[in-house]
Amino acid sequence: MKSSRPRSFSSAGKVSRGALMFGAALMALSAVTAVVVARAGTADPATTSDDAGRRLLASTEAWQSEKTEGCPTITGLTEAGYLDRDARSDDAWGTRFRIVCNDKTTSVHSAGPDTRFGTPDDVVIGH
């Protein structure tokens, strides 16, 4: 019986060493990315809520620039295309933001760490 030729990385139709090195580099980059993402989850909750609230406030102000009256809801902003569907609608502590519109001001409210509105730890973003 005739023995088959040993497989070679340089044979036509086989995976090249360069492709294997590229794959290994890509896997290493993925591992580094996973570590960075995991550490990103440890961000300060107040900062996370502030950033999400500011995006929500900007979407509200864009909506108001085209509407003459009323105060939008988060769902309304999303459905109208002013807010991305994957945008955060809750604060870092899991409570849904509230949009508050007065005669001349608009703000976004977070219930804060105690998850109850109307307490001293509430966060108000905007005017």
N, C-alpha and C positions, 0 to 999 in steps of 0.2 A: 504494500500500500504506500502510496506516495504521500509524504507529509505536506501539509499546507504551509504556505509562506507565513512567516510571522507578520502580525499586523504592524504597520508603521504609521507614525503620525504624518509622514510626508506623502503617503500614497494618495492617489487621486480618489476623491470621494470620501476620504476620511477627515476627521476633525484635525485641523492644524494646531500646532503648538501655540501659535498666535491667538487663535480663537479660544483655546483653553485658558491662556493667560488673561485674555479679555474677560472671559466668564468669571475667573477667580477675582479679578479686580472689581468687577461689577458686584460680586457677592460681598467683598470687603466693604465697598461703598454702601451697600444696603445695610450692613451691620452697623456702620458708623451712623447712618441716617436713623436707624432704629434707636440708637442710644440718644441721639439729639432729640428725637421726638419724645422719648420717654422722659427726658429731663425737662422738656417743654411743658409737660403735664404738671410740673411742680411750680409753675409760675404763681406769683402773688395773686390771690383771688380778687383783691380790690382792683388791681391793674387789669385783669381779665375782664371784670365787669365794666370797668371804665371804658375800655376799648370797644366792647360790644355795645355799650350804651351810646357811645359817640357815633358809631356806625348807624345805629337805629335813629338817633337824633338827626343825622345828615339825611337819611332817607325820608324822615318826617318833613324836614324843611324843604326837600325837593318836591315832595307831594304837595305841600302847602303853596309852593310857588306857582303851581298850576291850578290849584283849587281855590275857590273864593271863600268857602266857609267850612266849618266842621273840623273835627280832630280825627285823624286816621287811627285805625287799630293796627296791630302788628300783622294780623291776618290780611287786612285790607291792603297794607303796604306790599305784602308778599304777592298777593293775587294781582295787584296792579303793576307789578314788575319794578317797584321802587326798592325792594329788599330781596336779596338772594334767598332762595328757598333753604339753603344750608346755613344761612346767617343765624347767629345765636339770638334767641328770643327770650332767654332766661339769663339771670345773673350767675355768678360763679357758685352761688349757694343753692341753685336750682329753682329759684322763684322767678316767674315770668315778669319781665319788665312792664311798667305802666307808662303810657304816654299821657302827659297832662298838658292840655292846651288852655291858656287863658286868653283874654282879649288881645294882648300884645306879646305874650311869651309862650314858648313851648319848652318842655323839659321831659326828660326820661327819668323815671324813678326806679331804684332798686331797693328791695326791702332790707338788704344788708345781711350780715351773718346770722341774725336771729330769725330771718325769714318772715318777719312781721312788718307790715307797713305801719307808719306812724310812730316809730320809735327812734331814739337818738342815733342809732347806727345806720339809718337809711342813707342812701347815696343818691343825690340829685345831680343830674348832668344837664347842663343847659342854663337857660336864663332864669 
